[in-house]
Amino acid sequence: MKTFSVRMTDAGAYEFIGLKMVFFPILENDQYYLIVFDLKNDAITVIDHRPDRTPLVGIRDHQDYYIKDTPYKVKHMMDTYLERSEHPAKDEIAAAKIERCNIKWATPAHPMDSAVFLMQHMQKFNGINEPFECGFSSHWKKKQKQILALRKKFATRMLLSDVNLMNAKVREAALSV
């Protein structure tokens, strides 16, 4: 809990006052997924690109902390953090059940693609009361083309970002080709 609090403070989160949602990208079993705490609507949502019938993300609570699945461990830390910071939504979030977001474009895609799905989910999720549409096709070949285009888009943004210390070298190398 101490490490969680330090990292939250280092990230600038402090007490989450004024924030509507808090996103936790999770890497587990070589797959990325997302846990969203919707502080405005008192909800906790797990967004995973895999279909319900092939989940790697467990949503199991248990008295024994070590038997709980990751979403419940994150919820426990978040509950404790909100309680310590006396956040106005602390009681509602503590009482909230973790729900899995059912998505029509779900796919048992290659683990490499899970990071692309994660980033798109982070960009497009606007809370439980808003329609969640990422623009992914249900058709496999169309979805593969979309994933490839998003990989290029996200890689370009990261390489050219102002926080990338190698930004100038990347731009210079791109112009000298």
Secondary structure in CASP SS format (residue, H / E / C, confidence):
PFRMAT SS
TARGET T0000
AUTHOR 0000-0000-0000
METHOD secondary structure of the structure
MODEL  1
M C 1.00
K H 1.00
T H 1.00
F H 1.00
S H 1.00
V H 1.00
R H 1.00
M H 1.00
T H 1.00
D H 1.00
A C 1.00
G C 1.00
A C 1.00
Y C 1.00
E C 1.00
F C 1.00
I C 1.00
G C 1.00
L C 1.00
K C 1.00
M E 1.00
V E 1.00
F E 1.00
F E 1.00
P E 1.00
I E 1.00
L E 1.00
E E 1.00
N C 1.00
D C 1.00
Q E 1.00
Y E 1.00
Y E 1.00
L E 1.00
I E 1.00
V E 1.00
F E 1.00
D E 1.00
L C 1.00
K C 1.00
N C 1.00
D C 1.00
A E 1.00
I E 1.00
T E 1.00
V E 1.00
I E 1.00
D C 1.00
H C 1.00
R C 1.00
P C 1.00
D C 1.00
R C 1.00
T C 1.00
P C 1.00
L C 1.00
V C 1.00
G C 1.00
I C 1.00
R C 1.00
D C 1.00
H C 1.00
Q C 1.00
D C 1.00
Y H 1.00
Y H 1.00
I H 1.00
K C 1.00
D C 1.00
T H 1.00
P H 1.00
Y H 1.00
K H 1.00
V H 1.00
K H 1.00
H H 1.00
M H 1.00
M H 1.00
D H 1.00
T H 1.00
Y H 1.00
L H 1.00
E H 1.00
R H 1.00
S C 1.00
E C 1.00
H C 1.00
P C 1.00
A C 1.00
K H 1.00
D H 1.00
E H 1.00
I H 1.00
A H 1.00
A H 1.00
A C 1.00
K C 1.00
I E 1.00
E E 1.00
R E 1.00
C C 1.00
N C 1.00
I C 1.00
K C 1.00
W C 1.00
A C 1.00
T C 1.00
P C 1.00
A C 1.00
H C 1.00
P H 1.00
M H 1.00
D H 1.00
S H 1.00
A H 1.00
V H 1.00
F H 1.00
L H 1.00
M H 1.00
Q H 1.00
H H 1.00
M H 1.00
Q H 1.00
K H 1.00
F C 1.00
N C 1.00
G C 1.00
I C 1.00
N C 1.00
E C 1.00
P C 1.00
F C 1.00
E C 1.00
C C 1.00
G C 1.00
F C 1.00
S C 1.00
S C 1.00
H C 1.00
W H 1.00
K H 1.00
K H 1.00
K H 1.00
Q H 1.00
K H 1.00
Q H 1.00
I H 1.00
L H 1.00
A H 1.00
L H 1.00
R H 1.00
K H 1.00
K H 1.00
F H 1.00
A H 1.00
T H 1.00
R H 1.00
M H 1.00
L H 1.00
L H 1.00
S C 1.00
D C 1.00
V C 1.00
N C 1.00
L C 1.00
M C 1.00
N H 1.00
A H 1.00
K H 1.00
V H 1.00
R H 1.00
E H 1.00
A H 1.00
A H 1.00
L H 1.00
S C 1.00
V C 1.00
END
